[in-house]
């Protein structure tokens, strides 16, 4: 700790340069905290789902539908307790920014499958008996001010009605909740029978099947036996856990993790070059000072430690500033993107990872100047003064 | 003659520049008594600074031995030599070589960072050293807020603060006007006479050399004249 003052003072030898470098690194760590949290937000959603359910989806692409008739064959597969189906509806409510998933489902079978969802028996019955009915999660109802009895217009982007009519209207017949200790559900559920009858094409097909297995430990065997049922058919299947399915679904948009990691990689590579150059420049300017420290009795390793410590201090301070800003603005961001990413928050492990990354950045950018400082001979350095 | 603090025996120092070998010091021997104030004079390239660097433990001789305070320093490892410098020798340079980002007080405290002294004790020692050089009231000032003479006084305080037996000064007045130079030389004289410090000073300036008890002349790496 007694060297902290010396390190701190050394950092501000060139105040403007240090402030600009600090700002650059701080922005990199601000991005790190936010993008890492977005990745975690996506994965967090994946990890909430149960392990005793499997998803049977088209083997090659989510846009290739599966015949509804598969459901009976899946239900009869060994180890399968129950099966139901769902579809992707897409569509827009008022504004394209009002994104939320909309799934046509078999009402009773769906709520039976997702027994953790909470809905009153009367509302479920109304959902099953109202062809244009919809049940919405409480989060959506509160966000848009919906109540039972409202009619929700959705403009279709994938599924027009015959004749090209893209306006679908659904009557809110119920509001459901998720388990209290999990992220709130965000999916508007539509009656599949109405959807299938009213859509222009692909009737009798579904997006995916949801399967409950008797023994989660045997889920792998069940998945293989389901896929074997449809092997070499026109519509081969790929059975996976819900987590895998959601991850694969996100990959239809793009590998979110890879994209984010790519952005972060580019940012940190730039920062590495920038900070490395700054540290090298700072070292060249301070050769006489290093010589003086050695003259006073600082050993080669003390000089190495001091110079490395200065680089680490610079990146740590910047990282704390950047991640501090991220923590401060995170609630606002969470509110803004809550409809797409309800699990967005900056986790302590993200911050800890950031601290580790900052130390690593300091070591990488500081090690070469520090080694030069360590190897510097006093006489040679004083001669350069 | 009083007890020798510095014993230099047949010291040679050579450098290699490309394929050329340059002999800077040639089998030089000398003794410096404890409590002496010695001026090293000679033309440029005569080996004064090289000898001073060897006596201060900043470099190793090519051959020969250097004993200071009874300890052979020519055979010490880099690490041990650094430790020896921290405890036994204070340096004063021509261009002061203060750290510009630190206050006078913090510059003086620098050598004490290598000790186990507490923060308060370090501050007290530094304050005492600044008091000796007459700059206690400028302790909070940074080097660029001080005159050249004041900066050199701070450098002397830094050299003194760990209470070394030997002060090694390389052209300490080379960057100062006559009046300021005389003040600095009086200060070195005071440290020599009243605080018992052995002072070895390289200088080109005959007036500066007059402040020393002894003057040694070097030329082409050998002692050519010794005056008392």
Boltz contact constraints between the chains, C-beta under 6 A:
constraints:
  - contact:
      token1: [A, 2]
      token2: [B, 113]
      max_distance: 6.0
  - contact:
      token1: [A, 9]
      token2: [B, 101]
      max_distance: 6.0
  - contact:
      token1: [A, 9]
      token2: [B, 102]
      max_distance: 6.0
  - contact:
      token1: [A, 13]
      token2: [B, 101]
      max_distance: 6.0
  - contact:
      token1: [A, 289]
      token2: [B, 99]
      max_distance: 6.0
  - contact:
      token1: [A, 292]
      token2: [B, 97]
      max_distance: 6.0
  - contact:
      token1: [A, 295]
      token2: [B, 91]
      max_distance: 6.0
  - contact:
      token1: [A, 296]
      token2: [B, 110]
      max_distance: 6.0
  - contact:
      token1: [A, 296]
      token2: [B, 111]
      max_distance: 6.0
  - contact:
      token1: [A, 297]
      token2: [B, 82]
      max_distance: 6.0
  - contact:
      token1: [A, 297]
      token2: [B, 85]
      max_distance: 6.0
  - contact:
      token1: [A, 297]
      token2: [B, 86]
      max_distance: 6.0
  - contact:
      token1: [A, 297]
      token2: [B, 114]
      max_distance: 6.0
  - contact:
      token1: [A, 299]
      token2: [B, 79]
      max_distance: 6.0
  - contact:
      token1: [A, 299]
      token2: [B, 82]
      max_distance: 6.0
  - contact:
      token1: [A, 378]
      token2: [B, 58]
      max_distance: 6.0
  - contact:
      token1: [A, 379]
      token2: [B, 53]
      max_distance: 6.0
  - contact:
      token1: [A, 379]
      token2: [B, 58]
      max_distance: 6.0
  - contact:
      token1: [A, 379]
      token2: [B, 59]
      max_distance: 6.0
